[in-house]
Amino acid sequence: MAVLGAGYGGLRAAFGLARDVRVTLIDPADSFTERVRLHERAAGRQDVRHTLRPLLRASGVTHLAERVSRIDTAASEVHTDDGRVVGYDRLVYALGSRTGDPGPARPGRVFTAETAAELHRRLHGEFGRLTVVGGGPTGVETAAELAESHPEWDIRLVTAGQVAPGVSRRGRAHIRSVLTGLGVAIEEDHQVPDADDLDSDVVVWSASMVPNTEIAKAAGLTLDEHDRITVDPALRSTSHPEVYVAGDAAAAYTPVSGPLRMACATALPVGLHAARSVVRDLGGLEPRPLKFSYYAQCISLGRHDGLLQFVGRDDSPRDRILTGRAAALVKEQIVRTTVRTIVMTARSPRAARLIPGVN
Ligand SMILES: Cc1cc2nc3c(=O)[nH]c(=O)nc-3n(C[C@H](O)[C@H](O)[C@H](O)COP(=O)(O)OP(=O)(O)OC[C@H]3O[C@@H](n4cnc5c(N)ncnc54)[C@H](O)[C@@H]3O)c2cc1C
């Protein structure tokens, strides 16, 4: 049994499987990166990575610290950059996503969440104009965090539509007011074709998230129009049922929630469900359909403010919101609980199966 990717979805799946199956987890990193804190990393926070070794030891999962280069579905083999070949009977594909391409850019000027540490070094001890591109939750969180931690930088947030289109009118008004209070200039309805077009010393590109599904595509797995792998209700690839998919790479769907958005909040329960499905499948039972519904979305606005947007089961925003320090505290607790859940599930196979994860 192989699990590809040691992010939220992959770890949740690997630890959920470890009691019943021998699991090889393939990811070049020797630590788990809290991607939901990468904007904090850009602002100077250090502890966003957690070494995998104690978790792997506790769970019995074998780690192959290599990059997956291709999957041979006919031979049921995963190939790595270093020439290693790992056979599988079932596979969990959880290679996540990355920031969309900002286009060609001069070196040292354009950054993304993936280059958060370099961005921090670039900002430290300097000042100038910085533009965050993208008004979704990642762009909003990044602009707020950088404005709070680096007030010497002149920051603007540029977005093609309106800021935080997924939240309620009241929620959006709160986001606008906090960003403005932190000195962030907001430019809505501004389409930026590529990062080098902007008159800015530093650009942080947060315009889109792209699923890491090139390897799946090359292996012949069916993708949807957003390049996510199409899956059945039990999270099996619709074209290759021996491949289960978790996290941002999966076009997962439930009748109650509709299509699941790319989020840590969805990757954890989906990763767990993929594990449960594989165990039933290997035991000769029909895997059950995923059950999932939303109840809130959390957006941090620096370290002292935030937005807790209550949503319907289908992720549509309600009027009800929580803001200010209370929302910042809730968001921080949720992010901490995410890591605690992963640690607990590595240590306890029973917890690995029972705790559904946090939204
Ligand atoms: C700044 C920021 C803030 C965010 N805030 C939130 C938030 O508040 N709430 C929320 O719900 N979501 C948030 N998200 C989104 C969330 O981080 C992702 O949706 C989540 O990480 C998806 O989990 P995953 O397991 O699918 O992928 P990931 O966590 O990205 O893990 C993928 C893993 O696959 C590995 N990998 C990739 N390619 C290969 C390869 N070829 N071979 C082997 N391994 C490979 C990577 O090393 C990585 O370990 C945020 C994202 C960003 C960037």
The ligand as an ORCA input file, in Angstrom:
! r2SCAN-3c Opt
* xyz 0 1
  C      -1.015     30.604      2.858
  C      -2.101     29.542      2.870
  C      -3.092     29.615      3.841
  C      -4.089     28.633      3.878
  N      -5.048     28.722      4.853
  C      -5.990     27.769      4.921
  C      -6.967     27.797      5.983
  O      -6.978     28.706      6.803
  N      -7.885     26.784      6.049
  C      -7.892     25.768      5.134
  O      -8.739     24.892      5.257
  N      -6.990     25.717      4.118
  C      -6.044     26.689      3.987
  N      -5.116     26.635      2.978
  C      -5.191     25.546      1.982
  C      -4.527     24.256      2.522
  O      -3.209     24.527      2.943
  C      -4.497     23.175      1.444
  O      -5.786     23.044      0.915
  C      -4.017     21.850      2.073
  O      -2.654     21.973      2.402
  C      -4.258     20.676      1.151
  O      -3.777     19.511      1.767
  P      -3.180     18.313      0.877
  O      -2.882     17.207      1.801
  O      -4.047     18.064     -0.297
  O      -1.831     18.913      0.251
  P      -0.531     19.516      0.919
  O      -0.755     19.910      2.313
  O      -0.073     20.563     -0.038
  O       0.499     18.312      0.873
  C       0.945     17.773     -0.354
  C       2.205     16.975     -0.076
  O       2.577     16.346     -1.305
  C       3.990     16.428     -1.442
  N       4.326     16.311     -2.863
  C       4.018     17.152     -3.883
  N       4.498     16.673     -5.037
  C       5.117     15.507     -4.751
  C       5.785     14.508     -5.537
  N       5.940     14.607     -6.860
  N       6.263     13.409     -4.897
  C       6.100     13.246     -3.549
  N       5.483     14.147     -2.771
  C       5.004     15.267     -3.364
  C       4.361     17.760     -0.830
  O       5.727     17.750     -0.409
  C       3.399     17.843      0.344
  O       3.969     17.307      1.513
  C      -4.109     27.599      2.904
  C      -3.108     27.542      1.914
  C      -2.124     28.503      1.898
  C      -1.060     28.423      0.821
*
